[in-house]
């Protein structure tokens, strides 16, 4: 496998990881928690989901051939919820966004990584544009997990190694790879 092919495989894996973290965190929230902002200057999970969906729609539609900031995108509106922004509508928009991400990545070949794309008129190699989106989505995945954990408090079901379980987890990992 070439370095370019390995990068594409790893990028897809990391996008799936962020998608899974967001989905598993959101699944633990009831509707009220999904829309609750923890203070007036903070975004709710719903705001973050709406923003991610808008970003994905803009960045990944015609990824190789048009600017990643589409002229019809209204980013500031992604942080304002209206009556049409139901939980089901927002989560469906996010799923559409994830499909765009995955379909776009699947269509790329190793030779595409050195091509140039633009985001807000700024040129990026395809590799740089993918890395930019990976970090952006991981950043927001962390926000969603933090908010969900805060809102669920003692009812939170961990998405990774539980507190106080690191040694046992590490032992199981060593045992599973030593055989």
C-alpha positions in Angstrom: 0.0 0.0 0.0 1.3 3.4 -0.9 1.6 6.2 1.6 -1.1 8.0 -0.2 -3.5 5.0 -0.1 -2.6 4.5 3.6 -3.5 8.2 4.3 -6.9 7.8 2.7 -7.6 4.7 4.6 -6.6 6.3 7.9 -8.5 9.5 7.1 -11.7 7.5 6.5 -11.2 5.6 9.7 -10.8 8.9 11.7 -13.9 10.5 10.1 -15.8 7.3 11.1 -14.4 7.6 14.6 -15.7 11.2 15.0 -19.0 10.3 13.5 -19.4 7.4 16.0 -18.4 9.6 19.0 -21.0 12.2 18.1 -23.7 9.6 17.4 -23.1 7.7 20.7 -23.0 10.9 22.7 -26.2 12.3 21.1 -28.0 8.9 21.6 -27.6 9.4 25.4 -29.5 12.8 25.4 -33.2 13.4 25.6 -34.7 16.1 23.4 -34.4 18.8 26.1 -30.7 18.0 26.7 -30.1 18.0 22.9 -31.3 21.6 22.7 -30.0 22.9 26.0 -27.1 25.4 26.1 -25.2 25.4 29.3 -25.0 29.2 29.4 -26.0 32.1 27.1 -22.7 32.2 25.3 -22.5 28.4 24.6 -23.9 26.3 21.8 -26.2 23.4 22.4 -25.5 20.0 20.9 -28.3 21.0 18.4 -26.3 24.0 17.3 -23.1 22.0 16.8 -25.0 19.4 14.8 -26.5 22.1 12.6 -23.1 23.7 12.1 -21.4 20.4 11.2 -24.2 19.5 8.7 -23.8 22.9 7.1 -20.0 22.7 7.0 -20.1 19.2 5.5 -22.7 20.2 2.9 -20.5 23.1 1.8 -17.1 21.5 2.0 -17.8 18.1 0.4 -20.3 18.9 -2.3 -18.2 18.9 -5.5 -15.1 18.7 -3.3 -12.5 18.6 -6.1 -14.2 21.2 -8.4 -15.7 24.0 -6.4 -14.7 26.2 -3.5 -15.5 24.5 -0.2 -17.3 27.6 1.0 -20.4 27.5 -1.2 -22.0 30.9 -2.1 -25.3 29.8 -0.7 -23.9 28.7 2.7 -25.0 31.0 5.6 -22.6 29.9 8.4 -23.9 32.4 10.9 -27.4 30.9 10.6 -26.1 27.5 11.6 -25.9 28.8 15.2 -29.5 30.0 15.2 -32.3 27.4 15.7 -35.8 27.9 14.3 -39.0 25.9 14.4 -37.8 23.7 11.5 -34.8 22.6 13.4 -36.2 19.6 15.1 -34.0 16.9 16.5 -34.9 14.5 13.7 -34.4 17.1 11.0 -31.0 18.1 12.4 -29.8 14.6 12.8 -30.9 13.7 9.3 -29.0 16.7 7.9 -26.0 15.5 9.8 -26.3 12.0 8.3 -26.6 13.5 4.8 -23.4 15.4 5.6 -21.6 12.3 6.7 -22.7 10.5 3.5 -21.1 13.4 1.5 -17.9 13.1 3.5 -17.7 9.3 3.0 -18.8 9.3 -0.7 -16.2 12.1 -1.5 -13.4 10.3 0.3 -14.3 7.0 -1.4 -14.1 8.7 -4.8 -10.6 9.9 -4.2 -7.5 8.0 -5.3 -3.9 8.4 -4.3 -3.2 10.7 -7.2 -5.9 13.2 -6.1 -4.0 14.0 -2.9 -1.6 16.4 -4.6 -4.4 18.2 -6.4 -5.4 21.7 -5.3 -8.8 22.6 -3.9 -10.0 25.9 -2.5 -11.7 26.8 0.8 -12.8 30.4 1.1 -10.7 31.1 -2.0 -7.5 29.8 -0.2 -5.7 27.0 -2.1 -5.1 23.7 -0.2 -3.7 20.4 -1.3 -6.4 17.7 -1.0 -4.4 16.2 1.8 -4.4 19.6 3.7 -8.1 20.0 3.1 -8.8 16.6 4.4 -6.7 17.2 7.5 -8.4 20.6 8.0 -11.8 18.8 8.1 -10.6 16.0 10.3 -9.4 18.4 12.9 -12.6 20.5 12.6 -14.9 17.5 13.0 -12.8 16.0 15.9 -12.9 19.4 17.6 -16.7 19.4 17.4 -17.0 15.8 18.4 -15.2 16.7 21.6 -17.6 19.5 22.2 -20.6 17.2 21.7 -19.1 14.6 24.0 -18.3 17.2 26.7 -21.8 18.7 26.5 -23.5 15.3 26.6 -21.3 14.1 29.5 -22.0 17.3 31.4 -25.8 17.1 30.8 -26.0 13.4 31.6 -23.8 13.7 34.7 -23.9 10.5 36.7 -26.0 8.9 34.1 -23.3 9.2 31.4 -22.2 6.0 29.8 -18.5 6.4 28.9 -17.5 6.2 25.2 -13.9 5.1 26.0 -12.0 3.6 28.8 -13.9 4.2 32.0 -12.4 6.2 34.8 -10.3 3.8 37.0 -10.2 1.1 34.4 -7.0 2.0 32.5 -4.8 -0.6 33.9 -7.3 -3.4 33.2 -7.9 -2.1 29.7 -4.1 -1.9 29.0 -3.7 -5.5 30.3 -6.5 -6.8 28.0 -4.9 -5.0 25.1 -1.5 -6.5 25.9 -3.0 -10.0 26.2 -4.9 -9.7 23.0 -1.8 -8.7 21.0 0.6 -11.1 22.6 -1.0 -14.3 21.4 
